[in-house]
Amino acid sequence: VNLTYNDKGNNHYSLFYEAWRGGGNYSYMYSQDLNKDGYAYDLIYIPATADEVLWATPQDAENFFAFVEQDKYLSTHKGQYAEAYSVYSPWTHRLNFRFAHDFKVNIGKSTNTLQLNVDFNNILNMFNPEWGVAKYMNSSINNGQILSVDHITNDGAPVFKSNVKAGMPTWTPSSGIGQCWYFQVGIKYMFN
């Protein structure tokens, strides 16, 4: 979205709002090939309660369900299989401001324009370092592989081990230089 105002003094003011999904789409998976199809990308079953599946230790169940409760997707899909690529990065919102002033330059019989502009990008980030920053799946989650099979019982039931810990966030902010607020100054010469 772009709003622009031009006044009679050759000043131009613009506000730009942009929004997008920060990182990408992810899936919650087992870290092994549980169904033995040759691919280690099997979507997990999200247990509704800890006693619904077998756990290697009680701490594994605690860690897993603490993570489930803080995760928007997992907490609303308990008792279901995770869907492929259905975990979306949070929305990123940015507000940018531009000020430009036109100076008329007379050269011979023609009047050209010299424009000085100042861009202030990701303004909201200046007030709160978490605003305007894209978020990606926490690298500690290993691309969504949050459960692994510790072993299989004699009855053929998998015993699960949690690859996530209590207090581990799903999303971490990007630390790239383009994520913080910044100024940029420009000069443009326009021939008429």
Secondary structure, DSSP 8 states (H G I E B T S, - for coil): -EEEEE-TTSEEEEEEEEEEESS-EE--EESS-TT-SS-S--B-EE-SSGGGSEESSHHHHHHHHHHHHH-HHHHTSTTEE--TT-EE--EEEEEEEEEEEEEEEEETTEEEEEEEEEEEESTHHHH-TTTT--EEE-GGGTTTEEEEEEEE-TTS-EEEEESS-TT--SEEE---GGGS-EEEEEEEEE--
